[in-house]
Amino acid sequence: MMRNTRVTSLLFLVIILVSIALSLSSSYAGAASVIHNINVVKLGAKPDGRTDSTDSFNAAWVAACSSRGPALINVPKGKYLVKNVEFRGGSQYCKNTARITFRIQGTLLAPSNYNDLNKSENWVSFKEVQGLSIIGGGTLDAQGSPLWACKAANKNCPDGATSLRITNSKDIVIEGLRSVNSQMFNIVINRCENVKIRGVMISAPGDSPNTDGIHVQQSTGVTISNTGIKTGDDCISIGPGTKNLWIQYIACGPGHGISIGSLAKGMNEEGVQNVTVRRAVFTGTQNGLRIKAWGRPSNGFVKGVLFQHAIMKNVQNPIVIDQNYCPHNKNCPNQASGIRISDVRYEDIRGTSATQVAVKFDCSKKNPCDGIRMKDVKLTYKTRRAQSTCANVGGSAHGLRANLSHHCSLSSSISYVTGPLIWAHTTTVKKKKEQNSIQFFIPSLHAVKVPFFLAESETHWLSSR
């Protein structure tokens, strides 16, 4: 009887010890999962748009990196003057292995005097970060107009800074951010993996130099969606080494369109492959869907590209492949491009061209374009069929409603039309104003918010297929 009592007591003690251990483990895990809230104002940032708050933002990053669990850096409403700042991850600079979130609700202002950025290539940059979210609907205002004016006057000016650059990073989300008046590029994704950019709005005047909206290079698994871009250069530019890029629901204009390139800047250059661009609207842009490569030797390539369901509205060059790109005839005259372009598809591209030639394929004699396939491309110029010109290109065309040049070696099944294009399979937009956004209701699709300013008279969106 006594032995049984001892066994029972021992079991009871073991149960108590296990319960205590589990409780401590749960408490530790709970403590680790608690989000560490960091407010830049409490660290000395002044939301007056005049006081330099750079040190406070640096201190916030240090605090987030010192946190044992997820950290949230809050930037409340107001205007914060911030000089060039670099947030670094990696074990040497950031011990935190959990996710860090920047919630920007206010406006970050770059110095109005561009020299105050010390000729830095970047204004706000993140390096070697894993698990970063930039959210909150706030704004990056680079105040680029003084630099644009300097360049327009051909004075001795710095190149300018990219507003936001993410480098050598993984698992990144940029959502609801506004970037305005960038000195140079607005957003650059360089050597990154698994990046999601959505609900972003980018705005700069159409004559602002080199203000590309979003530039992606040497990165894989990048998605750009539900984004509106007005700028003085490419709305989206795609550089060497880009793989598995998905772009959809884009409003572009003014700007230079969506461009792969320019490529062939160097001899040993990584290729571009598996790029999809779907459901984009181009309004008054210089180009629509463009691939461009310098006319000089290179080991690079472009393959596996799909351009699908796009609308052109008074676009100067709706569809372009230019392998003889050579601005000002410098560093490349009379050379052949080494870039190999293959397996590029254009499907359901509709709308109006601002020039008579709506489709231009100017490919390399040494490396002709191959596997260029066109299906249901319907473009008009002043209510007439638009024209096309081709050099050194092979592929197929079906349902093309534009005059195909006899220089194009595309096997074709073409039905020509006369008069203005009839916009079939389009829907009327039901506008719902909400924080400068317009909500589009598309049959068989979820409602899509495009956070950008479109004309009030806009009555067409993309066909639902």
C-alpha positions, 0 to 999 in steps of 0.5 A: 500500500505504501509502495503504491502511494509513493508511485502515485506521489512520484507520478503526480510530481512528474505531471507537475514538473511537465506542466511547469515546463510546458507553461514556461515553453508556452510563455517563452513562445508567446513572448517571442511572438509578441510584436515589438512596436517601435514608433519613430516619433518616440525616438525623436522624429519630428513630423514637421517636414523640416527637422532632420529625422534620419537618426530616429529612423536608423534608431528604429531599425536598430531596435527592430533588429534587436527584437527577439520576435516580429517588429513593427516600425510605425511612421505616424501621419505627418512629414518627416525629413529623411536623408539617405538611409540604408537599413541592413539585414544579415547576422552581422547587422540584424539579429532578428530573424523574424519579420520586420514591418515598416508601417508608413502612414506619413510622408518621408521627404527627401531634402529639397536640395539634392546635394544634401544626399551626398551624391548617393545612388539611393535615398532609402535602401534595404540590403540583405533583409529576409522577411520585410513588409513595407505597408501603410499607404504612406508616401515617399516624396523625393522632391526631384523637381530641382534636379530635373530642372538642373538636368534640363538646363544642361548644368553639372548635376548629379545623376540623382538617387533611386527612391527605394532600392531592395538588394540581395533580399528575400520574402519582401512585400511592398503594399499600398506605398506611394512614390512621387517626384523621384529623382531617378528610379522610383523602386528598384528590385536587385538580386532578390527572391520572392518579392510582392509589389501590390497596390502601389502608386507611382507619379512623376511628370511625363518629362521627368528624366530617368524616373522609371517606375519599377525596375527589376533585375537579377531577381526571381519570383517577383510579382507586380500587381494592381499598380498605377504608374505615371512617369517620365520613363519606363513604367516597368523596366526589366533588366538582365537576370530576371526570371519568373516575373509576373505582372498584372493589372497595371495602369501605365501612362504617361511613360515609356511603357513596359520594357524588357531592357535595355539589354546587351550593355555588357558581353557577359550578361544574364538572360531574361526568361519566364516573364508574364504581363497580363491585363495592362492599360497603356494611355498616351505612352511612348511605347506599349510592350517593348523589348530592346537591346543594344546593337552590340555583342552579348551572350544574353537572351530573352525567352518565354515571354507572354504579353496578354490582354492589353489595351493601348490608348493612343500609344505611339509604339504599341508593340516593339522589338528593337535589337538595334537600340543605339541612342545617339549612335554612340558605342554601337554603330554598325554592330549586330546585337548578340541578344537571342530573342525567342518564344515571345507571345502576344495575345489579345492586344487591342486599341489605338496607335498614335502612329501608323506603324503599330507593330515594329520588329527590328531584329538582329541579322546575326541573331534573328528573333524566332518563335514570335507568335501573335494572336488576336492583335487588333490595333487601329490608327485613325480609324484605319488598320495600323501597319507593321514592319519587320526585319529578321523575325520568324513566327506566326500570326493569327487573328491579326488586325493590322496590315502585315508587312511583306518583310515579316516572315510570320506564317499567318491566318489573318482577318483584316477589318476596315473602319474603327475597331469594335471593342468586343468583350469589354465591360463598363466600369463602375467607379467607386472613389476610395482614397484616389482609387477606382474599383473595377468590376470584371465578370468572373473575376474578383474586384480589382483595385487599381490605385491610380487616377484614370480619366473619368470618361474611362468606359473600358477595361480588359476582356475577361477570358 
